[in-house]
Amino acid sequence: MLKRLLSAVAVSCLLSSGSAVLADPNAGAYLAGRQAVHDHDYGSGARYLTEGLLSDPSNPYLLDRAMTSYVALGQMDQAISIAQAIVDQGFNSQVAHLVLQMADVKSENWDGVFQALEKGRTVSPLIDGVAQAWAHLGNGDMTKASAGFDRVIETEGMVVYGVTHKAYALASVGDFEGAEAMFSMRIPGGMRYNRQSGIAHAQILSQLGRNEDALVILEGVFGAQLDPGLAQLRDQLQAGEAVAYSAVTTPEQGMAEIYHITAGAIQNDVPDAYTLMYARAANYLWPDNTVATLMTAGLLEKLGQYDLSNAAYTSVPRDDPAFHAAELGRADVLRSGGRVEAAIEVLDALARSHPDLPQVFTNQGDTLRQAGRYEEAGRAYTRAIELYADDDPTKWFAYYTRGICEHKTDNWPAAEADFRAALSLQPNHPQILNYLGYSLVERGEKLDEALSMLETAAAARPDHGAIIDSLGWVLFQLGRYDEAVGLLESAAELEPVDSVVNDHLGDVYWAVGREIEAKFQWNRALSFDPKETEALRIRDKLERGLDLVRLDEGLAPIRVASGDH
């Protein structure tokens, strides 16, 4: 329900702000700013839109987009000033209301939170309800705060959020019995945890001398495979320590958490640029909340703002338990931004500082593999395999990717062994079946087994062009040309600009006597930038036909092999 409500508000907000009439006499700044916002280039957008505001300070489009650009940049002082101008001029903007509410919370202006809501400056029913409850606590009135959280609990679709935040509030004033009662409360659908609330409940139980129960919560919420921060908490509980409560300790942190929760709830249903508004608000109120920082960095990466994303990841200090996660994210951003060698340097350093984390070596292997450094990548995957527990559900991927590296370096026996090891951990996984099955076809080995593998993969992923191509190609290799045609045509529809898929379709057309169409597909394949060796072979087929090319390769001509003289 929370997702549906906030998504609808977001869409209406975006639509209404996009329909503003151009009133800016500085058309150049307006157009440049509009294009920058469209490209998510927030630095340029903020600059051009602010320039436009100098000559047209009441333009609602310029105000709204300048404000959101500054929020996206994390430059909240500028965003707050523009948000105030928006409401002062009577424009209705949900993001402006969010920014001003955030500013009141940051300055501990709790009466300002109430006054804004009385004036109709709402953000969402959930956020507004939780904000009022935390504001009462900020004013030192736990009784009114408790009643405020109860109103949230009583609102349809909000019970789990009200229960969680009331537990935070009670724990923050030392009422651990009351906080535990909230977490243990029977609610429709059962209690749902995120990282912060799972940690909070474990810490609260520890404060009550119930470390065994805290360990049960920890495992139930996070499972057996814990990151360094959670592993540290587990070790403290197992050692019998009374772990201090530190999850959410102030109204400011409580509001940061509800902004972060909102961002998480809506992120799959609204534009990333909109979700970023809530994530940045959470960062502003609680800069040390690494989970929110990682969300912000991830959103910026998805928006193609690699420098901003890198800066967010870099802000996580080295002694933070989530430092490794930030560095893994930073390496991904560097790689996405084309700085592959810099990404490798980050991962090399992380491998030295965190030598016991398999994910570090998996990511290191991925980056080296994508750089074509297959032998080094294989060594990284080997280290990851050594570190993964046998029951870790992600171990198969290290075997699979190491197999790719071995295949690329012509060590087929080792590659096949790794692909089969991956299959033993993930039976019938279409990605593994496709790679192993296609490789067997290309080698002309175990074609019946390869066919079975690819049929299973295609049944699981009928929408995957590469897999459908592989299945059609094994039928081609088996001489079942009529059956292969339909599959390879389907593959070409799914992957219309793939040179290999189009080349395969040309071959099967040749095999069934459709020479004109075969040559058309080979020409299409050439237009999609195939590897040079593949391009030379395609040109040879266009000049002499597939049969003569096969003869030169020591293979039987298809027309003769199929009895077509």
Protein Blocks (a to p, Z undefined) as FASTA:
>chain_A
ZZmmmmmmmmmmmmmmmmcccfbfblmlmmmmmmmmmnopaklmmmmmmmmmmmmmmbmk
lmmmmmmmmmmnopaklmmmmmmmmmmnopacfklmmmmmmmmmmnopaklmmmmmmnop
afbfmlmmmmmmmmmmmnopaklmmmmmmmmmmpghilmmmmmmmmmmmmmnopamlmmm
mmmpccehiaaddfklmmmmmmmmmmnopamlmmmmmmmmnombdcfklmmmmmmmmnop
acddfkbmcfklmmmmmmmmmmmmmmmmccfklmmmmmmmmmmmmmmlmklmmmmmmmmm
mnopaklmmmmmmmpcfklmklmmmmmmmmmmmmmnopamlmmmmmmmmmmmmmmbmklm
mmmmmmmmmnopaklmmmmmmmmmmmpcfklmklmmmmmmmmmmmmmnopaklmmmmmmm
mmmmmghiaklmmmmmmmmmmnopaklmmmmmmmmmmmmmmmbmklmmmmmmmmmmnopa
mlmmmmmmmmmmmmmmbfklmmmmmmmmmmnopamlmmmmmmmmmmnopafklmmmmmmm
mmnojklmmmmnopacfklmnopZZ
